[in-house]
């Protein structure tokens, strides 16, 4: 029995030493980050009717309508198109960024959120997607004043990259 007790004692010491050398992980989940501060809304002043220039000088980002798109093309405005689907997580990440940045760019830039293959897509949006060869949502197009495609981006863009690409359109 003495040998048996000795073996148990050695095993217990070994387990104790093994337990001391093993690291234990803290399995508590990390604290959830605080939500980002709300984005300050931007207000666009109404144009002064007595101003000598008749063109608008405030960039915009609005839901697509064929009429507004045709007006922007007729005015030779640079255009940003973002093809969006209401079920797309990538679109839901990028769209608030577009809404925040486009109004800060200035110039006569016109941005449009174009619904693509979702429950809100209309015939004009389907036709525009076909014209540009869009095969899936979260695709952006940057068009110069002549309607020439300068850049196509699939996926998200950082604030810096989006700002840089948009500013290049109005120069």
C-alpha positions, 0 to 999 in steps of 0.5 A, spaced: 500 500 500 505 504 501 507 504 493 500 505 491 500 511 496 507 514 493 504 513 486 498 517 487 502 522 491 507 523 485 501 523 480 498 529 484 504 533 485 505 532 477 498 534 476 499 540 480 505 542 477 502 541 470 496 546 472 501 551 474 504 551 468 498 551 463 495 558 462 488 559 463 484 564 458 479 569 460 473 566 457 469 572 458 467 576 452 470 582 451 466 589 452 461 591 447 464 597 443 460 604 444 456 605 438 459 610 434 457 618 435 451 620 431 453 623 424 451 630 424 446 632 419 448 637 413 444 642 411 444 645 404 442 652 403 437 653 398 440 657 392 439 664 392 434 666 386 438 673 385 445 669 384 448 670 377 449 663 376 444 658 375 447 652 376 447 648 383 454 648 387 452 643 392 453 636 391 448 631 393 446 624 394 439 622 393 435 615 391 435 614 384 430 617 379 430 617 372 428 624 371 434 627 376 439 622 373 437 625 366 437 632 369 444 631 372 447 628 365 444 634 361 447 639 366 454 635 365 455 634 372 459 629 374 455 623 377 456 617 382 452 611 382 452 606 388 448 600 386 445 598 393 440 592 395 436 593 401 438 586 403 446 587 402 450 587 409 456 591 404 451 596 402 448 597 408 456 599 411 457 603 405 451 607 404 451 611 410 459 613 408 456 615 402 450 619 405 455 623 409 461 624 405 458 626 398 454 632 401 461 635 403 465 634 397 462 641 394 461 642 386 456 640 382 457 632 383 450 628 383 450 622 387 445 617 386 443 610 390 440 605 385 436 600 388 439 593 385 435 586 385 431 588 391 424 589 393 425 596 391 428 596 384 424 599 379 424 598 371 428 605 370 433 602 375 433 595 372 435 599 365 441 603 368 444 596 371 443 593 365 446 599 361 452 599 366 453 591 366 452 591 373 451 583 375 451 584 383 450 590 388 455 594 392 458 596 385 459 604 384 461 608 378 464 614 378 462 618 371 466 625 369 462 631 366 461 627 359 458 621 362 465 617 361 466 612 366 473 614 370 472 608 375 468 602 378 469 600 385 466 593 387 465 593 395 466 598 400 471 604 400 474 607 406 472 615 407 479 617 405 478 613 398 471 615 397 473 622 398 479 622 394 475 619 388 469 624 389 474 630 389 477 627 382 470 628 379 469 635 380 476 637 378 
